[in-house]
Amino acid sequence: MESKLPLEKELEPIFLQKFPPFSESVKEFLAQYGPYILLILSLIGVLGLLTALGVGGALFGAGGAVAVGIGFNYYVGLAFSIVALVMYLLAFSPLKARKRAGWNLLYYALLIGLVSNLIQLSIFGFIIGGLIGFWVLFQIREKYA
């Protein structure tokens, strides 16, 4: 087994022993079709980021300009979203090939998303996103060598 990622050792017993396990068929479904679902959602995310940057609205006739004075949190959240989105897109090929590197990218993208939620004071998003995200990730980890 390769070296553990930050907090992986601490989170592993929680999400593998205290949360209900997925059936083998669900794990296999997520490992087989998850990369494609992730790719589609990432492409939708790219459109959302373009809109947030004011480009998408202009393309789709919605008159999208970023409001003046939105604030620091908006731009920090946007930067974190771009980094996470790039990581999701980079994870597609290794996930499709069932490589652990793809799982690692998802893990880091989830951590980045959680830090972004904390910076933006989205406590509900932090808690729910973290619980569901880590639960799913740790359930499918065995599918990636």
C-alpha positions in Angstrom: 0.0 0.0 0.0 1.3 3.4 -0.9 1.8 6.2 1.6 -1.3 7.8 3.2 -2.6 11.2 2.2 -3.2 14.0 4.7 -5.9 12.9 7.2 -6.5 9.6 5.4 -5.3 7.5 8.3 -7.6 9.4 10.7 -10.7 9.4 8.4 -10.4 5.8 7.2 -11.8 4.1 10.4 -14.6 6.6 10.6 -15.9 6.2 7.0 -15.1 2.4 6.6 -16.2 1.2 10.1 -18.8 3.6 11.4 -20.7 4.4 8.2 -22.8 1.7 6.5 -20.8 0.0 3.7 -21.9 0.1 0.0 -22.9 -3.1 -1.7 -20.3 -4.6 -4.1 -22.6 -3.8 -7.0 -22.8 -0.1 -6.0 -19.1 0.1 -5.6 -18.6 -1.5 -9.0 -21.1 0.8 -10.6 -19.4 3.9 -9.2 -16.0 2.7 -10.3 -17.2 1.9 -13.8 -19.5 4.8 -14.5 -18.3 7.4 -12.0 -15.5 8.8 -14.2 -18.0 9.6 -16.9 -20.5 11.2 -14.5 -17.6 13.2 -13.0 -16.6 14.4 -16.5 -20.1 15.5 -17.4 -20.5 17.4 -14.1 -17.1 18.9 -14.5 -18.0 20.2 -18.0 -21.2 21.7 -16.5 -18.9 23.2 -13.8 -16.8 24.8 -16.5 -19.9 26.5 -17.9 -20.8 27.7 -14.4 -17.3 29.1 -13.9 -17.5 30.9 -17.3 -20.8 32.4 -16.2 -19.3 33.4 -12.8 -16.4 35.1 -14.7 -18.9 37.0 -16.9 -18.1 35.1 -20.0 -20.9 32.5 -20.0 -23.6 35.1 -19.6 -22.4 37.0 -22.6 -22.3 33.8 -24.7 -25.8 32.8 -23.7 -27.4 36.3 -23.9 -27.8 36.6 -20.2 -25.7 39.8 -19.9 -23.2 38.4 -17.4 -21.0 40.8 -15.8 -19.5 40.3 -12.3 -21.0 42.8 -9.9 -18.7 45.4 -8.5 -17.9 44.9 -4.8 -18.7 41.2 -4.6 -16.0 40.8 -2.2 -12.9 38.8 -1.3 -14.8 35.6 -0.5 -16.2 35.4 -4.0 -12.8 35.5 -5.6 -11.3 33.1 -3.1 -14.2 30.7 -3.7 -13.8 31.1 -7.4 -10.0 30.4 -7.2 -10.6 27.2 -5.1 -13.4 26.1 -7.5 -11.1 26.5 -10.5 -8.4 24.4 -8.8 -10.9 21.7 -7.8 -12.4 21.6 -11.2 -9.0 21.2 -12.9 -8.3 18.3 -10.5 -11.6 16.6 -11.3 -10.8 16.9 -15.0 -7.3 15.5 -14.5 -8.8 12.6 -12.5 -10.9 11.3 -15.4 -8.2 9.3 -17.2 -6.7 7.6 -14.1 -10.1 6.9 -12.7 -11.2 5.3 -16.0 -8.0 3.2 -15.8 -8.8 2.4 -12.1 -5.5 3.9 -10.9 -5.1 5.1 -7.4 -3.8 8.4 -8.7 -7.3 9.3 -9.8 -8.7 8.5 -6.4 -6.0 10.7 -4.9 -7.0 13.6 -7.1 -10.6 13.2 -6.0 -9.5 13.2 -2.4 -7.4 16.4 -2.8 -10.2 18.1 -4.7 -12.6 17.2 -1.9 -10.2 18.7 0.7 -9.9 21.9 -1.4 -13.7 22.1 -1.6 -14.0 21.8 2.1 -11.4 24.5 2.8 -13.2 26.7 0.4 -16.5 26.1 2.3 -14.7 27.0 5.6 -13.3 30.2 4.1 -16.7 31.2 2.8 -18.3 30.3 6.2 -20.5 27.7 4.5 -20.6 25.4 7.5 -23.6 23.4 6.3 -21.8 22.7 3.0 -18.6 21.8 4.9 -20.3 19.3 7.1 -22.7 17.7 4.5 -20.1 17.8 1.7 -17.4 16.3 3.9 -19.5 13.5 5.3 -21.0 12.4 2.0 -17.8 13.0 0.0 -15.5 11.1 2.3 -18.1 8.3 2.7 -18.3 7.7 -1.0 -14.5 8.1 -1.6 -13.6 5.6 1.1 -16.2 3.1 0.0 -14.8 3.0 -3.6 -11.1 3.3 -2.7 -10.6 -0.5 -2.9 -11.5 -0.3 -6.6 -8.4 1.7 -7.4 -5.0 0.0 -7.3 
